[in-house]
């Protein structure tokens, strides 16, 4: 059976489950990931894609980056930084970067974001924080998509190896390591963040080992 093609304008939080498996949202479930599904999907060429689960540490890194970037762009009068905004940058595709910076030149300061399931705008900067469940080719394909749509810069954050790839175009990449400093360049002028302040502390190896499944019997 061919997959159902979905119009991003037609999908809402209320009908997402029904579109995927024919079951209305709100069904009883013991799976907390299902309870949170209403935010955890993207649309690509009319197909709903559920997000792979992120580990707690990548989520923390995304939060720390937002804590640094959002106040800076506000105080400098540059724009706004939004966590996981549902963006339609290309017709038929609904993406949710982990962070998006949208300049006031793109969307005026005195204009609120629309109260809709999808925001039709191309951000100046898209940030993706990778996790172990991400497939490399899909991440790179998303970077290409962002630039094709008109995004000016992409930051790919790799928390587990404490590295950020700063894309100024799909083929121009700067690698910033833990001892380096993330620079906003021409897209976020004046922004700097030492990566030692982003990748704080040491890995909790005991907790990670405890979370590993035991041997099968």
Backbone as CSV, one residue per row, in Angstrom:
resi,resn,N_x,N_y,N_z,CA_x,CA_y,CA_z,C_x,C_y,C_z
1,UNK,0.849,-1.192,0.000,0.000,0.000,0.000,0.885,1.243,0.000
2,UNK,0.658,2.187,-0.899,1.489,3.396,-0.907,1.245,4.223,0.333
3,UNK,2.274,4.916,0.833,2.105,5.719,2.046,1.168,6.888,1.805
4,UNK,0.488,7.288,2.859,-0.412,8.430,2.785,0.393,9.717,2.735
5,UNK,0.039,10.597,1.816,0.722,11.870,1.696,-0.031,12.898,2.519
6,UNK,0.704,13.609,3.368,0.109,14.539,4.318,0.455,15.967,3.934
7,UNK,-0.527,16.829,3.981,-0.303,18.261,3.814,0.078,18.827,5.172
8,UNK,1.269,19.462,5.320,1.665,20.002,6.626,0.647,20.961,7.214
9,UNK,-0.106,21.665,6.365,-1.106,22.597,6.877,-2.300,21.877,7.486
10,UNK,-2.465,20.587,7.123,-3.635,19.850,7.597,-3.379,19.105,8.893
11,UNK,-2.114,18.875,9.233,-1.805,18.081,10.415,-1.818,18.953,11.664
12,UNK,-2.341,18.403,12.734,-2.370,19.080,14.027,-1.908,18.104,15.091
13,UNK,-1.661,18.609,16.307,-1.296,17.717,17.399,-2.398,16.696,17.651
14,UNK,-3.662,17.091,17.431,-4.778,16.224,17.739,-4.920,15.068,16.746
15,UNK,-4.526,15.261,15.475,-4.761,14.203,14.501,-3.508,13.434,14.105
16,UNK,-2.366,13.738,14.714,-1.125,13.090,14.300,-1.172,11.577,14.505
17,UNK,-1.640,11.112,15.656,-1.727,9.672,15.897,-2.624,8.997,14.871
18,UNK,-3.778,9.606,14.617,-4.737,8.996,13.717,-4.163,8.863,12.317
19,UNK,-3.373,9.856,11.904,-2.753,9.802,10.577,-1.740,8.668,10.513
20,UNK,-0.992,8.459,11.593,0.057,7.436,11.590,-0.518,6.018,11.649
21,UNK,-1.409,5.772,12.602,-1.841,4.384,12.773,-3.353,4.210,12.891
22,UNK,-4.112,5.270,12.588,-5.561,5.149,12.608,-6.164,5.218,13.985
23,UNK,-5.367,5.515,14.998,-5.863,5.572,16.370,-5.905,7.007,16.850
24,UNK,-7.034,7.487,17.332,-7.107,8.873,17.798,-6.138,9.136,18.925
25,UNK,-5.652,10.356,18.994,-4.768,10.776,20.082,-5.516,10.695,21.402
26,UNK,-4.766,10.404,22.461,-5.388,10.341,23.773,-5.712,8.924,24.196
27,UNK,-5.330,7.909,23.369,-5.593,6.534,23.760,-4.776,6.190,24.989
28,UNK,-5.256,5.266,25.838,-4.481,4.874,27.015,-3.143,4.294,26.604
29,UNK,-2.098,4.656,27.317,-0.777,4.134,27.020,0.091,4.173,28.256
30,UNK,0.948,3.166,28.392,1.919,3.152,29.480,3.279,3.618,29.004
31,UNK,3.367,3.984,27.736,4.650,4.375,27.151,4.774,5.893,27.177
32,UNK,5.666,6.445,28.032,5.777,7.896,28.110,6.227,8.533,26.805
33,UNK,6.947,7.771,25.949,7.361,8.341,24.670,6.148,8.583,23.781
34,UNK,5.126,7.730,23.896,3.912,7.948,23.126,3.145,9.141,23.660
35,UNK,3.146,9.312,24.972,2.437,10.444,25.560,3.021,11.760,25.095
36,UNK,4.311,11.749,24.786,4.975,12.980,24.359,5.039,13.116,22.845
37,UNK,4.384,12.199,22.109,4.534,12.197,20.667,4.029,13.464,20.006
38,UNK,3.089,14.137,20.628,2.459,15.270,19.968,3.471,16.296,19.483
39,UNK,4.668,16.324,20.037,5.684,17.259,19.587,6.808,16.578,18.820
40,UNK,6.837,15.253,18.783,8.038,14.544,18.362,7.931,13.993,16.952
41,UNK,7.624,14.858,15.994,7.590,14.389,14.626,7.949,15.516,13.674
42,UNK,8.382,15.108,12.484,8.607,16.030,11.388,7.841,15.493,10.181
43,UNK,7.682,16.312,9.146,7.032,15.876,7.914,7.989,16.115,6.762
44,UNK,8.247,15.081,5.987,9.128,15.190,4.830,8.409,14.602,3.628
45,UNK,8.178,15.416,2.629,7.480,14.994,1.414,6.161,14.304,1.742
46,UNK,5.440,14.885,2.695,4.129,14.366,3.045,4.138,13.163,3.955
47,UNK,5.302,12.703,4.396,5.386,11.548,5.282,5.771,12.001,6.692
48,UNK,5.071,11.453,7.679,5.384,11.776,9.075,6.586,10.951,9.524
49,UNK,7.582,11.624,10.086,8.764,10.969,10.626,8.817,11.210,12.122
50,UNK,8.779,10.119,12.896,8.941,10.261,14.334,10.417,10.483,14.646
51,UNK,10.672,11.318,15.628,12.053,11.612,16.019,12.668,10.431,16.742
52,UNK,13.953,10.166,16.499,14.655,9.206,17.353,14.816,9.790,18.753
53,UNK,14.805,8.927,19.740,14.936,9.409,21.115,16.321,10.005,21.341
54,UNK,16.358,11.114,22.096,17.631,11.739,22.463,18.000,11.341,23.872
55,UNK,19.296,11.181,24.095,19.766,10.925,25.443,19.642,12.170,26.311
56,UNK,19.727,11.993,27.606,19.591,13.120,28.527,20.712,14.140,28.335
57,UNK,21.918,13.661,28.054,23.028,14.607,27.914,22.891,15.498,26.682
58,UNK,22.565,14.973,25.499,22.328,15.872,24.368,21.234,16.895,24.634
59,UNK,20.195,16.496,25.355,19.137,17.453,25.715,19.697,18.553,26.614
60,UNK,20.552,18.149,27.565,21.168,19.140,28.452,22.049,20.107,27.660
61,UNK,22.819,19.576,26.710,23.691,20.432,25.903,22.865,21.427,25.090
62,UNK,21.773,20.969,24.501,20.902,21.876,23.754,20.356,22.973,24.666
63,UNK,20.012,22.612,25.896,19.486,23.590,26.848,20.547,24.619,27.233
64,UNK,21.775,24.161,27.470,22.859,25.080,27.834,23.144,26.046,26.691
65,UNK,23.169,25.527,25.469,23.419,26.397,24.318,22.330,27.454,24.193
66,UNK,21.101,27.059,24.400,19.993,28.014,24.352,20.127,29.070,25.443
67,UNK,20.564,28.645,26.630,20.728,29.587,27.746,21.760,30.666,27.431
68,UNK,22.734,30.340,26.598,23.753,31.319,26.225,23.322,32.161,25.017
69,UNK,22.743,31.496,24.017,22.445,32.178,22.760,21.227,33.096,22.855
70,UNK,20.163,32.627,23.481,18.917,33.403,23.503,19.067,34.765,24.177
71,UNK,19.653,34.851,25.381,19.811,36.179,25.996,20.710,37.102,25.184
72,UNK,21.742,36.524,24.550,22.658,37.359,23.772,21.935,38.037,22.614
73,UNK,21.203,37.269,21.813,20.568,37.869,20.635,19.472,38.849,21.041
74,UNK,18.836,38.614,22.179,17.817,39.550,22.674,18.460,40.853,23.127
75,UNK,19.483,40.726,23.950,20.133,41.923,24.496,20.800,42.763,23.418
76,UNK,21.268,42.101,22.365,21.918,42.819,21.266,20.915,43.329,20.230
77,UNK,19.646,43.015,20.429,18.625,43.459,19.485,18.729,42.793,18.128
78,UNK,19.201,41.528,18.116,19.438,40.834,16.853,18.253,39.995,16.392
79,UNK,17.615,39.310,17.341,16.543,38.407,16.950,16.118,37.546,18.114
80,UNK,15.553,36.393,17.799,15.035,35.463,18.816,15.571,34.063,18.555
81,UNK,15.772,33.319,19.629,16.171,31.920,19.533,15.054,31.066,20.110
82,UNK,14.630,30.055,19.368,13.469,29.260,19.751,13.861,27.788,19.796
83,UNK,13.340,27.091,20.788,13.615,25.667,20.967,12.613,24.844,20.157
84,UNK,13.134,23.986,19.292,12.341,23.035,18.512,11.122,23.664,17.833
85,UNK,11.290,24.747,17.097,10.131,25.338,16.425,9.686,24.476,15.248
86,UNK,8.382,24.328,15.025,7.895,23.567,13.870,7.913,24.452,12.623
87,UNK,8.901,24.274,11.779,9.130,25.177,10.660,8.847,24.493,9.324
88,UNK,8.158,25.211,8.451,8.024,24.779,7.066,8.892,25.703,6.221
89,UNK,10.109,25.262,5.967,11.052,26.039,5.165,10.901,25.740,3.685
90,UNK,10.427,24.521,3.399,10.220,24.055,2.038,8.827,23.453,1.963
91,UNK,8.058,23.724,0.905,6.710,23.141,0.801,6.726,21.626,0.959
92,UNK,5.841,21.129,1.799,5.738,19.692,2.028,6.675,19.146,3.079
93,UNK,7.470,20.031,3.704,8.426,19.572,4.720,8.281,20.406,5.989
94,UNK,8.091,19.713,7.093,7.985,20.357,8.407,9.139,19.864,9.254
95,UNK,10.067,20.748,9.559,11.253,20.383,10.328,11.232,21.063,11.686
96,UNK,11.924,20.427,12.653,12.028,20.978,13.999,13.495,20.946,14.432
97,UNK,14.293,21.928,14.031,15.667,21.962,14.536,15.662,22.080,16.049
98,UNK,16.706,21.594,16.684,16.759,21.659,18.147,16.737,23.107,18.628
99,UNK,17.409,23.982,17.894,17.344,25.424,18.143,17.293,26.122,16.791
100,UNK,16.610,27.250,16.749,16.608,28.077,15.543,16.745,29.534,15.958
101,UNK,17.646,30.227,15.298,17.790,31.677,15.491,17.138,32.373,14.305
102,UNK,16.201,33.261,14.607,15.479,34.014,13.581,15.706,35.491,13.850
103,UNK,16.359,36.151,12.926,16.695,37.560,13.121,15.442,38.426,13.043
104,UNK,15.531,39.601,13.650,14.417,40.542,13.573,14.246,41.074,12.151
105,UNK,15.284,40.939,11.326,15.140,41.292,9.913,14.221,40.298,9.209
106,UNK,14.247,39.036,9.693,13.385,38.000,9.118,11.963,38.088,9.658
107,UNK,11.843,38.374,10.941,10.540,38.423,11.612,10.624,39.536,12.651
108,UNK,9.932,40.645,12.463,10.110,41.816,13.327,9.902,41.514,14.806
109,UNK,10.599,42.278,15.622,10.556,42.064,17.067,9.148,42.223,17.623
110,UNK,8.373,43.133,17.060,7.038,43.409,17.599,5.969,42.483,17.016
111,UNK,6.391,41.464,16.304,5.446,40.506,15.720,5.655,39.146,16.363
112,UNK,4.604,38.628,17.005,4.713,37.320,17.647,4.811,36.198,16.621
113,UNK,5.395,35.098,17.071,5.360,33.895,16.237,3.911,33.459,16.081
114,UNK,3.547,32.895,14.939,2.142,32.504,14.720,1.724,31.366,15.636
115,UNK,0.491,31.401,16.049,-0.060,30.362,16.919,-0.642,29.235,16.054
116,UNK,0.219,28.632,15.263,-0.182,27.574,14.344,0.753,26.384,14.519
117,UNK,0.353,25.233,13.967,1.160,24.020,14.112,2.447,24.104,13.313
118,UNK,2.474,24.960,12.296,3.664,25.113,11.464,3.926,26.588,11.207
119,UNK,5.186,26.981,11.318,5.604,28.365,11.080,6.349,28.391,9.753
120,UNK,5.795,29.111,8.789,6.406,29.173,7.464,7.462,30.277,7.438
121,UNK,8.679,29.889,7.789,9.790,30.831,7.813,11.101,30.057,7.720
122,UNK,12.113,30.700,7.158,13.450,30.114,7.093,14.318,30.815,8.127
123,UNK,14.826,30.105,9.127,15.664,30.747,10.141,17.028,31.130,9.582
124,UNK,17.680,32.080,10.242,19.043,32.435,9.862,20.022,31.323,10.242
125,UNK,19.759,30.684,11.381,20.643,29.651,11.918,19.807,28.482,12.404
126,UNK,20.200,27.272,12.030,19.582,26.052,12.549,20.634,25.269,13.317
127,UNK,20.259,24.756,14.474,21.165,23.988,15.325,20.593,22.591,15.507
128,UNK,21.402,21.597,15.236,21.028,20.210,15.476,22.008,19.600,16.472
129,UNK,21.487,19.073,17.561,22.312,18.396,18.561,22.130,16.898,18.348
130,UNK,23.201,16.220,17.972,23.091,14.817,17.608,23.074,13.916,18.838
131,UNK,22.497,12.732,18.631,22.436,11.722,19.672,22.842,10.391,19.063
132,UNK,23.046,9.400,19.889,23.507,8.101,19.404,22.517,7.451,18.447
133,UNK,21.246,7.820,18.537,20.229,7.202,17.694,20.098,7.861,16.329
134,UNK,20.822,8.960,16.093,20.754,9.628,14.797,21.565,8.860,13.752
135,UNK,21.026,8.781,12.542,21.759,8.191,11.431,22.502,9.303,10.702
136,UNK,23.794,9.087,10.461,24.646,10.144,9.926,24.124,10.697,8.609
137,UNK,23.711,9.833,7.698,23.295,10.303,6.378,22.044,11.157,6.466
138,UNK,21.162,10.835,7.424,19.941,11.633,7.581,20.266,13.015,8.139
139,UNK,21.230,13.078,9.041,21.631,14.367,9.602,22.243,15.245,8.512
140,UNK,23.139,14.670,7.713,23.777,15.440,6.643,22.755,15.857,5.589
141,UNK,21.812,14.983,5.291,20.770,15.329,4.329,19.931,16.504,4.834
142,UNK,19.716,16.541,6.146,18.962,17.657,6.730,19.762,18.955,6.616
143,UNK,21.071,18.872,6.816,21.917,20.063,6.647,21.797,20.593,5.220
144,UNK,21.873,19.700,4.253,21.734,20.102,2.853,20.373,20.776,2.624
145,UNK,19.334,20.174,3.189,17.986,20.730,3.052,17.901,22.144,3.628
146,UNK,18.515,22.343,4.777,18.494,23.669,5.392,19.112,24.717,4.457
147,UNK,20.261,24.403,3.890,20.912,25.377,3.011,20.135,25.575,1.712
148,UNK,19.564,24.513,1.181,18.732,24.646,-0.019,17.538,25.565,0.233
149,UNK,17.048,25.564,1.491,15.891,26.401,1.841,16.272,27.859,2.068
150,UNK,17.577,28.123,2.303,18.015,29.497,2.513,18.571,29.805,3.886
151,UNK,18.727,28.769,4.731,19.359,28.978,6.036,20.794,29.452,5.818
152,UNK,21.238,30.406,6.639,22.560,31.002,6.430,23.678,30.233,7.116
153,UNK,23.377,29.526,8.187,24.399,28.774,8.924,23.736,27.621,9.659
154,UNK,24.497,26.546,9.830,24.033,25.378,10.578,25.124,24.968,11.548
155,UNK,24.723,24.710,12.785,25.658,24.174,13.773,25.249,22.735,14.072
156,UNK,26.137,21.789,13.803,25.924,20.396,14.170,26.728,20.111,15.428
157,UNK,26.038,19.803,16.495,26.675,19.614,17.793,26.769,18.110,18.085
158,UNK,27.974,17.687,18.437,28.228,16.282,18.776,28.633,16.207,20.253
159,UNK,27.671,16.075,21.158,27.983,16.122,22.585,28.934,15.033,23.056
160,UNK,28.788,13.830,22.525,29.579,12.716,23.052,31.056,12.823,22.722
161,UNK,31.404,13.582,21.670,32.813,13.774,21.329,33.231,15.231,21.530
162,UNK,32.317,16.049,22.039,32.589,17.445,22.418,33.138,18.251,21.236
163,UNK,32.417,18.164,20.130,32.810,18.841,18.887,31.577,19.488,18.265
164,UNK,31.779,20.635,17.616,30.729,21.269,16.828,31.244,21.499,15.415
165,UNK,30.453,21.116,14.430,30.736,21.438,13.039,29.926,22.680,12.679
166,UNK,30.612,23.744,12.323,29.973,25.012,11.972,29.943,25.113,10.449
167,UNK,28.748,25.019,9.886,28.578,25.111,8.441,28.215,26.541,8.067
168,UNK,29.015,27.146,7.199,28.635,28.427,6.607,28.024,28.214,5.229
169,UNK,28.213,27.029,4.680,27.519,26.537,3.500,27.609,25.023,3.577
170,UNK,26.971,24.327,2.651,26.991,22.867,2.732,28.400,22.307,2.560
171,UNK,29.272,23.064,1.906,30.626,22.575,1.634,31.710,23.310,2.408
172,UNK,31.323,24.271,3.244,32.303,25.009,4.040,32.034,24.743,5.516
173,UNK,32.966,24.041,6.143,32.775,23.576,7.517,33.980,23.948,8.371
174,UNK,33.699,24.482,9.550,34.747,24.708,10.549,34.504,23.757,11.712
175,UNK,35.547,23.069,12.128,35.434,22.138,13.249,35.927,22.830,14.516
176,UNK,35.052,22.899,15.523,35.403,23.527,16.800,35.440,22.432,17.858
177,UNK,36.581,22.286,18.522,36.731,21.255,19.543,36.549,21.860,20.939
178,UNK,36.634,20.998,21.948,36.371,21.419,23.328,37.259,22.589,23.761
179,UNK,38.472,22.657,23.258,39.379,23.740,23.642,39.172,25.012,22.830
180,UNK,38.242,24.967,21.886,37.988,26.120,21.030,36.788,26.933,21.485
181,UNK,36.428,27.915,20.661,35.322,28.821,20.967,34.361,28.858,19.788
182,UNK,33.095,28.665,20.066,32.050,28.772,19.056,31.813,30.246,18.770
183,UNK,31.872,30.607,17.488,31.737,32.004,17.077,30.522,32.153,16.174
184,UNK,29.725,33.193,16.428,28.511,33.397,15.646,28.745,33.916,14.245
185,UNK,29.954,34.385,13.962,30.281,34.869,12.628,29.387,36.002,12.174
186,UNK,29.112,36.045,10.869,28.283,37.111,10.313,26.804,36.902,10.613
187,UNK,26.418,35.691,10.985,25.000,35.397,11.231,24.570,35.865,12.614
188,UNK,25.413,35.620,13.622,25.147,36.093,14.989,26.376,36.888,15.424
189,UNK,26.546,38.094,14.909,27.789,38.844,15.161,28.007,39.136,16.644
190,UNK,29.240,38.848,17.083,29.614,39.125,18.465,29.412,37.969,19.411
191,UNK,28.689,36.943,18.995,28.435,35.808,19.898,29.656,34.900,19.955
192,UNK,30.082,34.591,21.176,31.174,33.656,21.398,30.859,32.787,22.608
193,UNK,31.189,31.513,22.493,30.957,30.589,23.596,32.092,29.570,23.640
194,UNK,32.957,29.636,24.669,33.978,28.584,24.830,33.293,27.229,25.031
195,UNK,33.756,26.234,24.320,33.069,24.945,24.408,33.249,24.271,25.758
196,UNK,34.237,24.700,26.540,34.353,24.151,27.898,33.151,24.572,28.739
197,UNK,32.483,25.681,28.361,31.286,26.116,29.078,30.033,25.411,28.569
198,UNK,30.128,24.827,27.374,28.989,24.080,26.826,29.041,22.620,27.245
199,UNK,30.226,22.017,27.090,30.398,20.611,27.460,30.951,20.551,28.889
200,UNK,30.087,20.832,29.832,30.509,20.936,31.232,30.673,19.554,31.859
201,UNK,31.538,19.490,32.871,31.647,18.300,33.705,32.248,17.104,32.994
202,UNK,32.141,15.960,33.653,32.669,14.701,33.143,31.516,13.743,32.877
203,UNK,31.742,12.791,31.996,30.715,11.806,31.675,30.389,10.970,32.902
204,UNK,29.107,10.689,33.103,28.658,9.852,34.216,28.666,8.398,33.748
205,UNK,29.847,7.796,33.795,30.014,6.444,33.250,29.217,5.413,34.032
206,UNK,29.117,5.592,35.349,28.378,4.626,36.159,26.914,4.593,35.755
207,UNK,26.306,5.777,35.552,24.904,5.823,35.158,24.694,5.219,33.774
208,UNK,25.646,5.479,32.867,25.522,4.941,31.511,25.663,3.429,31.518
209,UNK,26.584,2.910,32.320,26.744,1.463,32.399,25.519,0.794,33.022
210,UNK,24.932,1.456,34.020,23.735,0.914,34.665,22.558,0.868,33.713
211,UNK,22.530,1.785,32.741,21.425,1.841,31.782,21.562,0.826,30.670
212,UNK,22.767,0.239,30.500,22.967,-0.742,29.452,22.188,-2.012,29.772
213,UNK,21.525,-2.626,28.760,20.807,-3.884,29.017,21.762,-4.998,29.376
214,UNK,21.334,-5.865,30.266,22.167,-6.972,30.674,22.212,-8.055,29.604
215,UNK,23.047,-9.066,29.794,23.151,-10.147,28.808,21.851,-10.931,28.708
216,UNK,21.512,-11.352,27.509,20.281,-12.115,27.316,20.476,-13.544,27.798
217,UNK,19.411,-14.150,28.253,19.473,-15.534,28.721,18.502,-16.399,27.925
